[in-house]
Amino acid sequence: MASPANSIPDTQLGLTQGEIQLLRQHQAIALSQAGNSSSRAASNASSQGRLLLDPSSLQALSSHFDRLMYSIQQRYQSLTAQTQTATQTQYDRAGNAIQAADLEIARFREILRQIDELQVEFDKVRRIGEIVKGFRARVEHLERRI
């Protein structure tokens, strides 16, 4: 079988075997999407290890890769926006958590201040109780003397 005139061996492109397979696959997709009559020629060229280089095949491949790149860019932008939203949400949550923690710390400090005030009041009551006991003891002592 003769090789198509407008083709080159795909091994001359300096690509790895995986890249060559990917290029062949995308050329076949591009030509089938373009409804190009070169689709059969591309299939024949591919089976012979060659890549079509005619203007319509190259234009179809170029358009296909442009659409593919646009699709990748759109997906990238979507993922970037989702990442930014998720990051902002976590940042907001962290800020809210810090704010809530600050409020709780302030509330705890107020409780400790009130406990300190109560401790001072208990100390006063204890001192007053001791004074009262002392007066009572004196009164009882005076009563016994009388």
DSSP file with accessible surface (Angstrom, degrees, kcal/mol):
  #  RESIDUE AA STRUCTURE BP1 BP2  ACC     N-H-->O    O-->H-N    N-H-->O    O-->H-N    TCO  KAPPA ALPHA  PHI   PSI    X-CA   Y-CA   Z-CA
    1    1 A M              0   0  181      0, 0.0     2,-0.1     0, 0.0     0, 0.0   0.000 360.0 360.0 360.0 131.2    0.0    0.0    0.0
    2    2 A A        -     0   0   90      1,-0.1     3,-0.1     0, 0.0     0, 0.0  -0.478 360.0-115.0 -78.4 145.5    1.5    3.4   -1.0
    3    3 A S        -     0   0   56     -2,-0.1    -1,-0.1     1,-0.1     4,-0.1  -0.540  39.0 -94.1 -81.3 146.5    1.8    6.1    1.7
    4    4 A P    >   -     0   0   32      0, 0.0     3,-0.7     0, 0.0    -1,-0.1  -0.288  30.4-128.5 -58.4 143.7   -0.2    9.2    1.3
    5    5 A A  T 3  S+     0   0  100      1,-0.3     2,-0.7    -3,-0.1    -2,-0.1   0.859 103.4  53.1 -64.6 -38.6    1.7   12.0   -0.4
    6    6 A N  T 3  S+     0   0   95      2,-0.0    47,-4.6    46,-0.0    48,-0.6  -0.304  96.4  90.1 -95.3  51.8    1.0   14.6    2.2
    7    7 A S  E <   -A   52   0A   9     -3,-0.7    45,-0.2    -2,-0.7    -4,-0.0  -0.950  52.9-157.9-142.1 160.9    2.3   12.6    5.2
    8    8 A I  E     -A   51   0A  43     43,-1.9    43,-2.9    -2,-0.3     2,-0.2  -0.953  40.8 -88.8-133.1 155.9    5.4   12.0    7.2
    9    9 A P  E >   -A   50   0A  31      0, 0.0     3,-1.7     0, 0.0    41,-0.3  -0.481  33.7-139.4 -63.1 128.8    6.5    9.1    9.4
   10   10 A D  G >  S+     0   0    4     39,-2.3     3,-1.3     1,-0.3     5,-0.4   0.718  98.4  70.8 -68.3 -14.7    5.3   10.1   12.9
   11   11 A T  G >  S+     0   0  100     38,-0.5     3,-0.8     1,-0.3    -1,-0.3   0.692  87.7  65.5 -72.7 -15.1    8.5    8.7   14.3
   12   12 A Q  G <  S+     0   0  139     -3,-1.7    -1,-0.3     1,-0.2    -2,-0.2   0.469  81.6  79.5 -83.2  -1.4   10.3   11.7   12.8
   13   13 A L  G <  S-     0   0   64     -3,-1.3    -1,-0.2    -4,-0.1    -2,-0.1   0.558 101.4-121.4 -84.2  -9.2    8.5   14.1   15.0
   14   14 A G    <   +     0   0   72     -3,-0.8     2,-0.3     1,-0.2    -2,-0.1   0.787  65.7 137.7  75.3  26.2   10.7   13.5   18.0
   15   15 A L        -     0   0   65     -5,-0.4    -1,-0.2     1,-0.1    -2,-0.1  -0.692  56.9-109.0-103.4 157.2    7.8   12.3   20.2
   16   16 A T     >  -     0   0   82     -2,-0.3     4,-2.6     1,-0.1     5,-0.2  -0.336  37.8-103.9 -73.4 167.2    7.6    9.4   22.6
   17   17 A Q  H  > S+     0   0  117      1,-0.2     4,-2.4     2,-0.2     5,-0.2   0.903 123.8  51.2 -60.8 -39.8    5.4    6.4   21.6
   18   18 A G  H  > S+     0   0   50      1,-0.2     4,-2.2     2,-0.2    -1,-0.2   0.896 110.2  48.6 -64.3 -40.5    2.7    7.6   24.0
   19   19 A E  H  > S+     0   0   93      2,-0.2     4,-2.7     1,-0.2    -2,-0.2   0.890 109.9  52.1 -67.5 -37.3    2.7   11.1   22.5
   20   20 A I  H  X S+     0   0    3     -4,-2.6     4,-2.8     2,-0.2     5,-0.2   0.934 109.7  49.0 -63.6 -45.2    2.5    9.6   19.0
   21   21 A Q  H  X S+     0   0   96     -4,-2.4     4,-2.5     1,-0.2    -2,-0.2   0.918 112.1  49.0 -59.9 -42.2   -0.5    7.6   20.0
   22   22 A L  H  X S+     0   0   88     -4,-2.2     4,-2.7     2,-0.2    -2,-0.2   0.919 111.1  49.6 -65.0 -41.4   -2.1   10.6   21.5
   23   23 A L  H  X S+     0   0   28     -4,-2.7     4,-2.5     2,-0.2    -2,-0.2   0.929 111.6  48.6 -64.2 -43.2   -1.4   12.7   18.4
   24   24 A R  H  X S+     0   0   44     -4,-2.8     4,-2.4     2,-0.2    -1,-0.2   0.929 111.9  49.8 -61.2 -45.3   -2.9   10.0   16.1
   25   25 A Q  H  X S+     0   0  111     -4,-2.5     4,-2.3    -5,-0.2    -2,-0.2   0.930 112.5  46.5 -60.2 -45.3   -5.9    9.8   18.3
   26   26 A H  H  X S+     0   0   26     -4,-2.7     4,-2.9     2,-0.2    -1,-0.2   0.859 110.0  53.1 -70.1 -32.7   -6.5   13.5   18.3
   27   27 A Q  H  X S+     0   0    3     -4,-2.5     4,-2.6     2,-0.2     5,-0.2   0.937 110.1  48.3 -66.4 -41.5   -6.0   13.7   14.5
   28   28 A A  H  X S+     0   0   50     -4,-2.4     4,-2.2     2,-0.2    -2,-0.2   0.928 114.1  46.5 -62.8 -42.6   -8.6   11.1   14.0
   29   29 A I  H  X S+     0   0   53     -4,-2.3     4,-2.7     2,-0.2     5,-0.2   0.942 112.7  50.3 -63.0 -46.4  -11.0   12.9   16.4
   30   30 A A  H  X S+     0   0    1     -4,-2.9     4,-1.9     1,-0.2    -2,-0.2   0.918 112.9  44.9 -60.1 -44.9  -10.3   16.2   14.7
   31   31 A L  H  X>S+     0   0    0     -4,-2.6     5,-2.1     1,-0.2     4,-0.5   0.877 113.5  49.4 -70.8 -35.6  -11.0   14.9   11.3
   32   32 A S  H ><5S+     0   0   75     -4,-2.2     3,-0.6    -5,-0.2    -1,-0.2   0.893 112.5  48.2 -70.1 -37.1  -14.1   13.0   12.3
   33   33 A Q  H 3<5S+     0   0  113     -4,-2.7    -2,-0.2     1,-0.2    -1,-0.2   0.847 110.7  51.3 -69.2 -33.1  -15.5   16.2   14.0
   34   34 A A  H 3<5S-     0   0   61     -4,-1.9    -1,-0.2    -5,-0.2    -2,-0.2   0.567 106.4-129.2 -79.6  -8.9  -14.7   18.3   11.0
   35   35 A G  T <<5 +     0   0   66     -3,-0.6     2,-0.2    -4,-0.5    -3,-0.2   0.818  48.3 172.2  64.1  28.7  -16.6   15.8    8.8
   36   36 A N    > < -     0   0   30     -5,-2.1     3,-1.6    -6,-0.2    -1,-0.2  -0.460  43.0-139.4 -77.3 139.5  -13.5   15.9    6.7
   37   37 A S  T >> S+     0   0  112      1,-0.3     3,-0.6    -2,-0.2     4,-0.5   0.647  99.7  74.6 -70.3 -10.5  -13.1   13.5    3.8
   38   38 A S  H 3>  +     0   0   19      1,-0.2     4,-3.1     2,-0.2    -1,-0.3   0.501  68.5  92.5 -78.9  -2.3   -9.5   13.1    4.9
   39   39 A S  H <> S+     0   0   43     -3,-1.6     4,-2.1    -8,-0.2    -1,-0.2   0.913  87.9  44.3 -59.3 -44.2  -10.6   11.0    7.8
   40   40 A R  H <> S+     0   0  195     -3,-0.6     4,-2.6     2,-0.2    -1,-0.2   0.920 113.7  50.7 -66.5 -40.5  -10.2    7.8    5.9
   41   41 A A  H  X S+     0   0   36     -4,-0.5     4,-3.0     1,-0.2    -2,-0.2   0.904 110.0  50.5 -64.0 -38.9   -6.8    9.0    4.6
   42   42 A A  H  X S+     0   0    4     -4,-3.1     4,-3.0     2,-0.2    -1,-0.2   0.902 109.9  50.4 -65.4 -40.1   -5.7    9.8    8.2
   43   43 A S  H  X S+     0   0   75     -4,-2.1     4,-2.2    -5,-0.2    -2,-0.2   0.926 112.8  46.1 -63.1 -44.2   -6.8    6.4    9.3
   44   44 A N  H  X S+     0   0   63     -4,-2.6     4,-1.0     2,-0.2    -2,-0.2   0.920 114.2  48.0 -63.3 -43.9   -4.8    4.8    6.4
   45   45 A A  H ><>S+     0   0    0     -4,-3.0     5,-2.9     1,-0.2     3,-0.7   0.926 111.2  51.2 -63.3 -42.4   -1.8    7.0    7.2
   46   46 A S  H ><5S+     0   0   36     -4,-3.0     3,-2.0     1,-0.3    -1,-0.2   0.903 105.3  54.9 -62.6 -40.2   -2.0    6.2   10.9
   47   47 A S  H 3<5S+     0   0   91     -4,-2.2    -1,-0.3     1,-0.3    -2,-0.2   0.751 109.5  49.2 -66.5 -20.6   -2.1    2.5   10.2
   48   48 A Q  T <<5S-     0   0   60     -4,-1.0    -1,-0.3    -3,-0.7    -2,-0.2   0.292 123.2-106.3 -97.3   6.9    1.2    3.0    8.2
   49   49 A G  T < 5S+     0   0   19     -3,-2.0   -39,-2.3     1,-0.3   -38,-0.5   0.833  80.8 123.6  75.8  30.5    2.8    5.0   11.1
   50   50 A R  E   < -A    9   0A  52     -5,-2.9     2,-0.4   -41,-0.3    -1,-0.3  -0.847  54.0-137.9-125.0 160.6    2.4    8.3    9.3
   51   51 A L  E     -A    8   0A   9    -43,-2.9   -43,-1.9    -2,-0.3     2,-0.2  -0.973  25.3-119.5-120.5 130.6    0.8   11.6   10.1
   52   52 A L  E     -A    7   0A   5     -2,-0.4   -45,-0.3   -45,-0.2   -10,-0.0  -0.455  26.6-179.5 -69.2 138.9   -1.2   13.6    7.5
   53   53 A L        +     0   0   64    -47,-4.6   -46,-0.2    -2,-0.2    -1,-0.1   0.230  33.8 129.0-122.9  12.4    0.2   17.0    6.7
   54   54 A D  S  > S-     0   0   19    -48,-0.6     4,-2.6     1,-0.1     5,-0.3  -0.325  70.8-109.8 -69.0 155.1   -2.3   18.3    4.1
   55   55 A P  H  > S+     0   0  107      0, 0.0     4,-2.6     0, 0.0     5,-0.2   0.875 115.7  49.1 -56.1 -42.0   -3.7   21.8    4.9
   56   56 A S  H  > S+     0   0   53      2,-0.2     4,-2.4     1,-0.2     5,-0.2   0.908 112.9  47.5 -69.3 -37.4   -7.3   20.6    5.7
   57   57 A S  H  > S+     0   0    0     -3,-0.2     4,-2.5     2,-0.2    -1,-0.2   0.926 114.3  46.5 -65.9 -44.2   -6.0   17.9    8.1
   58   58 A L  H  X S+     0   0   72     -4,-2.6     4,-2.8     2,-0.2    -2,-0.2   0.893 112.5  50.4 -66.3 -37.3   -3.6   20.3    9.8
   59   59 A Q  H  X S+     0   0  116     -4,-2.6     4,-2.8    -5,-0.3     5,-0.2   0.926 111.4  48.1 -65.3 -43.1   -6.4   23.0   10.1
   60   60 A A  H  X S+     0   0   10     -4,-2.4     4,-2.5     2,-0.2    -2,-0.2   0.921 113.6  47.5 -62.5 -42.9   -8.8   20.4   11.6
   61   61 A L  H  X S+     0   0   15     -4,-2.5     4,-2.7     2,-0.2     5,-0.2   0.924 112.3  49.7 -65.0 -41.7   -6.1   19.3   14.1
   62   62 A S  H  X S+     0   0   54     -4,-2.8     4,-2.4     1,-0.2    -2,-0.2   0.932 112.4  46.9 -62.5 -45.7   -5.3   22.9   15.0
   63   63 A S  H  X S+     0   0   35     -4,-2.8     4,-2.5     2,-0.2    -1,-0.2   0.906 111.6  51.7 -63.3 -41.2   -8.9   23.7   15.5
   64   64 A H  H  X S+     0   0   15     -4,-2.5     4,-2.7    -5,-0.2    -2,-0.2   0.935 111.4  46.2 -60.8 -47.0   -9.4   20.6   17.6
   65   65 A F  H  X S+     0   0   68     -4,-2.7     4,-3.1     2,-0.2    -2,-0.2   0.866 110.0  54.7 -67.1 -33.4   -6.4   21.5   19.8
   66   66 A D  H  X S+     0   0  102     -4,-2.4     4,-2.5    -5,-0.2    -1,-0.2   0.936 111.4  44.5 -61.9 -45.0   -7.7   25.1   20.1
   67   67 A R  H  X S+     0   0  118     -4,-2.5     4,-2.6     2,-0.2    -2,-0.2   0.912 113.9  50.3 -64.6 -41.0  -11.0   23.7   21.4
   68   68 A L  H  X S+     0   0   56     -4,-2.7     4,-2.5     2,-0.2    -2,-0.2   0.933 111.7  47.2 -62.8 -45.5   -9.2   21.3   23.7
   69   69 A M  H  X S+     0   0   99     -4,-3.1     4,-2.9     2,-0.2    -2,-0.2   0.910 112.0  51.0 -63.0 -40.6   -7.0   24.1   25.1
   70   70 A Y  H  X S+     0   0  139     -4,-2.5     4,-2.7     2,-0.2    -2,-0.2   0.929 110.6  49.1 -62.1 -43.6  -10.0   26.3   25.6
   71   71 A S  H  X S+     0   0   71     -4,-2.6     4,-2.4     2,-0.2    -2,-0.2   0.913 112.1  48.0 -61.8 -43.2  -11.8   23.4   27.4
   72   72 A I  H  X S+     0   0   91     -4,-2.5     4,-2.9     2,-0.2    -2,-0.2   0.924 111.9  49.9 -64.3 -43.2   -8.7   22.9   29.6
   73   73 A Q  H  X S+     0   0  100     -4,-2.9     4,-2.9     2,-0.2    -2,-0.2   0.908 110.6  50.0 -62.8 -41.6   -8.5   26.6   30.4
   74   74 A Q  H  X S+     0   0   79     -4,-2.7     4,-2.4     2,-0.2    -1,-0.2   0.921 112.7  46.5 -62.5 -43.5  -12.2   26.7   31.3
   75   75 A R  H  X S+     0   0  142     -4,-2.4     4,-2.8     2,-0.2    -2,-0.2   0.916 112.4  50.9 -64.5 -41.1  -11.8   23.7   33.6
   76   76 A Y  H  X S+     0   0  159     -4,-2.9     4,-2.7     2,-0.2    -2,-0.2   0.933 111.4  47.6 -61.9 -46.0   -8.6   25.3   35.1
   77   77 A Q  H  X S+     0   0  110     -4,-2.9     4,-2.6     2,-0.2    -1,-0.2   0.897 112.0  50.4 -63.6 -39.4  -10.5   28.6   35.7
   78   78 A S  H  X S+     0   0   48     -4,-2.4     4,-2.5     2,-0.2    -2,-0.2   0.935 112.5  45.9 -63.2 -45.7  -13.4   26.7   37.3
   79   79 A L  H  X S+     0   0   70     -4,-2.8     4,-2.6     2,-0.2    -2,-0.2   0.886 112.0  52.2 -65.5 -37.4  -11.1   24.8   39.6
   80   80 A T  H  X S+     0   0   45     -4,-2.7     4,-2.7     2,-0.2    -2,-0.2   0.933 110.6  47.4 -63.1 -45.6   -9.2   28.0   40.5
   81   81 A A  H  X S+     0   0   45     -4,-2.6     4,-2.6     1,-0.2    -2,-0.2   0.916 112.7  49.2 -62.3 -42.3  -12.5   29.7   41.3
   82   82 A Q  H  X S+     0   0  106     -4,-2.5     4,-2.7     2,-0.2    -1,-0.2   0.900 111.5  49.6 -63.5 -40.3  -13.6   26.7   43.4
   83   83 A T  H  X S+     0   0   85     -4,-2.6     4,-2.9     2,-0.2    -2,-0.2   0.921 111.2  48.7 -64.4 -44.0  -10.2   26.7   45.2
   84   84 A Q  H  X S+     0   0  129     -4,-2.7     4,-2.8     2,-0.2    -2,-0.2   0.915 112.5  48.6 -63.0 -41.4  -10.5   30.4   45.9
   85   85 A T  H  X S+     0   0   92     -4,-2.6     4,-2.6     2,-0.2    -2,-0.2   0.936 113.4  46.5 -63.7 -46.1  -14.0   30.0   47.3
   86   86 A A  H  X S+     0   0   53     -4,-2.7     4,-2.5     2,-0.2    -2,-0.2   0.907 113.5  49.3 -63.4 -40.8  -13.0   27.0   49.5
   87   87 A T  H  X S+     0   0   88     -4,-2.9     4,-2.7     2,-0.2    -2,-0.2   0.929 112.2  47.6 -64.0 -45.1  -10.0   28.9   50.7
   88   88 A Q  H  X S+     0   0   99     -4,-2.8     4,-3.0     1,-0.2     5,-0.2   0.906 111.0  52.1 -63.4 -40.3  -12.0   32.0   51.5
   89   89 A T  H  X S+     0   0   50     -4,-2.6     4,-2.7     2,-0.2    -1,-0.2   0.933 112.1  45.1 -61.3 -46.0  -14.6   29.9   53.3
   90   90 A Q  H  X S+     0   0  106     -4,-2.5     4,-2.7     2,-0.2    -2,-0.2   0.897 112.7  51.5 -65.1 -38.9  -12.0   28.2   55.4
   91   91 A Y  H  X S+     0   0  162     -4,-2.7     4,-2.7     2,-0.2    -2,-0.2   0.931 111.9  46.9 -62.4 -45.0  -10.4   31.6   56.1
   92   92 A D  H  X S+     0   0   74     -4,-3.0     4,-2.9     2,-0.2    -2,-0.2   0.912 112.5  49.7 -62.7 -43.7  -13.8   33.0   57.2
   93   93 A R  H  X S+     0   0  150     -4,-2.7     4,-2.7     2,-0.2    -2,-0.2   0.913 111.6  48.5 -61.7 -42.7  -14.4   30.0   59.4
   94   94 A A  H  X S+     0   0   50     -4,-2.7     4,-2.7     2,-0.2    -2,-0.2   0.925 112.1  49.3 -63.9 -42.5  -11.0   30.3   61.0
   95   95 A G  H  X S+     0   0   35     -4,-2.7     4,-2.7     1,-0.2    -2,-0.2   0.916 112.5  47.7 -62.0 -42.5  -11.7   34.0   61.5
   96   96 A N  H  X S+     0   0  101     -4,-2.9     4,-2.8     2,-0.2    -1,-0.2   0.891 111.4  50.8 -64.8 -39.7  -15.1   33.2   63.1
   97   97 A A  H  X S+     0   0   61     -4,-2.7     4,-2.7     2,-0.2    -2,-0.2   0.911 111.5  47.6 -64.5 -41.3  -13.5   30.5   65.2
   98   98 A I  H  X S+     0   0  101     -4,-2.7     4,-2.9     2,-0.2    -2,-0.2   0.929 112.6  49.0 -65.2 -43.3  -10.9   33.0   66.4
   99   99 A Q  H  X S+     0   0  120     -4,-2.7     4,-2.4     2,-0.2    -2,-0.2   0.928 112.7  47.6 -62.1 -44.2  -13.5   35.6   67.1
  100  100 A A  H  X S+     0   0   51     -4,-2.8     4,-2.5     1,-0.2    -1,-0.2   0.909 112.3  49.8 -63.0 -41.4  -15.6   33.0   69.0
  101  101 A A  H  X S+     0   0   47     -4,-2.7     4,-2.8     2,-0.2    -2,-0.2   0.914 109.3  51.5 -64.2 -42.2  -12.5   31.9   71.0
  102  102 A D  H  X S+     0   0   95     -4,-2.9     4,-2.6     2,-0.2    -2,-0.2   0.914 110.6  49.0 -60.7 -41.6  -11.7   35.6   71.8
  103  103 A L  H  X S+     0   0  111     -4,-2.4     4,-2.6     2,-0.2    -2,-0.2   0.911 112.1  48.2 -63.7 -41.8  -15.3   36.1   73.1
  104  104 A E  H  X S+     0   0   97     -4,-2.5     4,-2.8     2,-0.2    -2,-0.2   0.887 110.7  50.9 -66.7 -38.1  -15.0   32.9   75.2
  105  105 A I  H  X S+     0   0   79     -4,-2.8     4,-2.7     2,-0.2    -2,-0.2   0.934 111.7  47.8 -63.8 -43.8  -11.7   34.0   76.6
  106  106 A A  H  X S+     0   0   56     -4,-2.6     4,-2.2     2,-0.2    -2,-0.2   0.917 112.6  48.7 -63.0 -41.9  -13.1   37.4   77.5
  107  107 A R  H  X S+     0   0  142     -4,-2.6     4,-2.3     2,-0.2    -2,-0.2   0.926 111.6  49.8 -63.7 -41.4  -16.2   35.6   79.1
  108  108 A F  H  X S+     0   0  122     -4,-2.8     4,-2.7     1,-0.2    -2,-0.2   0.914 109.7  51.0 -63.6 -41.6  -13.8   33.3   81.0
  109  109 A R  H  X S+     0   0  173     -4,-2.7     4,-2.5     1,-0.2    -1,-0.2   0.894 109.3  51.3 -63.5 -38.8  -11.8   36.3   82.3
  110  110 A E  H  X S+     0   0   73     -4,-2.2     4,-2.5     2,-0.2    -1,-0.2   0.910 109.6  49.8 -64.5 -41.7  -14.9   38.0   83.4
  111  111 A I  H  X S+     0   0   62     -4,-2.3     4,-2.5     2,-0.2    -2,-0.2   0.932 111.0  49.3 -61.1 -44.5  -16.0   34.8   85.3
  112  112 A L  H  X S+     0   0   72     -4,-2.7     4,-2.6     2,-0.2    -2,-0.2   0.903 109.8  51.9 -63.0 -38.1  -12.5   34.7   86.9
  113  113 A R  H  X S+     0   0  102     -4,-2.5     4,-2.3     2,-0.2    -2,-0.2   0.933 110.7  47.8 -63.3 -43.0  -12.8   38.3   87.9
  114  114 A Q  H  X S+     0   0   93     -4,-2.5     4,-2.6     2,-0.2    -2,-0.2   0.889 110.1  52.3 -66.0 -37.5  -16.2   37.7   89.5
  115  115 A I  H  X S+     0   0   85     -4,-2.5     4,-2.7     2,-0.2    -1,-0.2   0.919 108.7  50.9 -63.2 -42.1  -14.7   34.6   91.3
  116  116 A D  H  X S+     0   0  104     -4,-2.6     4,-2.3     2,-0.2    -2,-0.2   0.914 109.9  50.0 -61.0 -42.3  -11.9   36.9   92.6
  117  117 A E  H  X S+     0   0  103     -4,-2.3     4,-2.4     1,-0.2    -2,-0.2   0.916 111.3  48.7 -61.2 -43.3  -14.6   39.4   93.8
  118  118 A L  H  X S+     0   0  101     -4,-2.6     4,-3.1     2,-0.2    -2,-0.2   0.892 108.5  53.6 -63.8 -38.6  -16.5   36.6   95.6
  119  119 A Q  H  X S+     0   0   91     -4,-2.7     4,-2.5     2,-0.2    -1,-0.2   0.918 108.9  49.0 -61.9 -41.9  -13.3   35.3   97.2
  120  120 A V  H  X S+     0   0   71     -4,-2.3     4,-2.3     2,-0.2    -2,-0.2   0.925 112.3  48.7 -62.5 -42.9  -12.7   38.8   98.6
  121  121 A E  H  X S+     0   0   96     -4,-2.4     4,-2.7     1,-0.2    -2,-0.2   0.910 110.5  50.6 -64.4 -41.1  -16.3   38.9   99.9
  122  122 A F  H  X S+     0   0  122     -4,-3.1     4,-2.8     1,-0.2    -1,-0.2   0.911 109.4  51.4 -61.7 -41.7  -15.9   35.5  101.5
  123  123 A D  H  X S+     0   0   47     -4,-2.5     4,-2.5     2,-0.2    -2,-0.2   0.913 110.6  48.7 -61.3 -41.7  -12.7   36.7  103.1
  124  124 A K  H  X S+     0   0   92     -4,-2.3     4,-2.9     2,-0.2    -2,-0.2   0.935 112.4  48.0 -62.2 -46.7  -14.5   39.7  104.5
  125  125 A V  H  X S+     0   0   94     -4,-2.7     4,-3.0     1,-0.2    -2,-0.2   0.913 111.3  51.0 -62.4 -40.8  -17.4   37.5  105.8
  126  126 A R  H  X S+     0   0  132     -4,-2.8     4,-2.4     2,-0.2    -1,-0.2   0.932 111.7  47.2 -62.2 -43.7  -14.8   35.1  107.4
  127  127 A R  H  X S+     0   0  141     -4,-2.5     4,-2.6     2,-0.2    -2,-0.2   0.925 112.6  49.0 -63.9 -43.0  -13.1   38.1  109.1
  128  128 A I  H  X S+     0   0  104     -4,-2.9     4,-3.1     1,-0.2    -2,-0.2   0.917 110.2  52.0 -62.4 -42.3  -16.4   39.5  110.3
  129  129 A G  H  X S+     0   0   30     -4,-3.0     4,-2.6     1,-0.2    -2,-0.2   0.901 110.1  48.5 -59.2 -41.3  -17.3   36.0  111.5
  130  130 A E  H  X S+     0   0  117     -4,-2.4     4,-2.3     2,-0.2    -1,-0.2   0.906 111.7  49.2 -66.1 -39.9  -14.1   35.8  113.5
  131  131 A I  H  X S+     0   0   96     -4,-2.6     4,-2.7     2,-0.2    -2,-0.2   0.934 111.4  49.6 -63.6 -43.9  -14.7   39.3  114.9
  132  132 A V  H  X S+     0   0   66     -4,-3.1     4,-3.1     1,-0.2     5,-0.2   0.922 110.5  50.3 -61.4 -43.0  -18.3   38.2  115.9
  133  133 A K  H  X S+     0   0  146     -4,-2.6     4,-2.6     1,-0.2    -1,-0.2   0.907 110.2  50.5 -61.1 -40.7  -16.9   35.1  117.6
  134  134 A G  H  X S+     0   0   33     -4,-2.3     4,-2.1     2,-0.2    -2,-0.2   0.920 112.2  46.1 -63.0 -44.0  -14.4   37.2  119.4
  135  135 A F  H  X S+     0   0  113     -4,-2.7     4,-3.0     2,-0.2    -2,-0.2   0.914 112.5  51.3 -64.0 -41.4  -17.2   39.6  120.6
  136  136 A R  H  X S+     0   0  146     -4,-3.1     4,-3.1     1,-0.2     5,-0.3   0.921 109.1  50.2 -62.0 -43.4  -19.3   36.6  121.6
  137  137 A A  H  X S+     0   0   52     -4,-2.6     4,-2.4    -5,-0.2    -1,-0.2   0.915 112.5  47.2 -62.9 -40.0  -16.5   35.1  123.6
  138  138 A R  H  X S+     0   0  166     -4,-2.1     4,-2.9     2,-0.2    -2,-0.2   0.919 112.5  49.4 -65.6 -44.4  -16.0   38.4  125.4
  139  139 A V  H  X S+     0   0   74     -4,-3.0     4,-2.7     2,-0.2    -2,-0.2   0.933 112.7  47.0 -61.7 -45.2  -19.7   38.7  126.0
  140  140 A E  H  X S+     0   0   82     -4,-3.1     4,-2.0     1,-0.2    -2,-0.2   0.903 112.5  50.4 -62.7 -38.8  -19.9   35.2  127.4
  141  141 A H  H  X S+     0   0   96     -4,-2.4     4,-1.6    -5,-0.3    -1,-0.2   0.919 111.9  47.1 -65.4 -42.2  -16.8   35.8  129.5
  142  142 A L  H  X S+     0   0   91     -4,-2.9     4,-1.5     1,-0.2    -2,-0.2   0.877 109.9  53.9 -66.7 -37.8  -18.4   39.1  130.9
  143  143 A E  H  < S+     0   0  131     -4,-2.7    -1,-0.2     1,-0.2    -2,-0.2   0.890 107.8  50.1 -63.8 -38.7  -21.6   37.2  131.6
  144  144 A R  H  < S+     0   0  180     -4,-2.0    -1,-0.2     1,-0.2    -2,-0.2   0.861 108.7  52.9 -68.4 -31.8  -19.8   34.6  133.6
  145  145 A R  H  <        0   0  181     -4,-1.6    -1,-0.2    -5,-0.2    -2,-0.2   0.799 360.0 360.0 -73.7 -26.1  -18.1   37.3  135.5
  146  146 A I     <        0   0  176     -4,-1.5    -3,-0.1    -5,-0.1    -4,-0.0   0.308 360.0 360.0 -88.9 360.0  -21.4   39.0  136.4
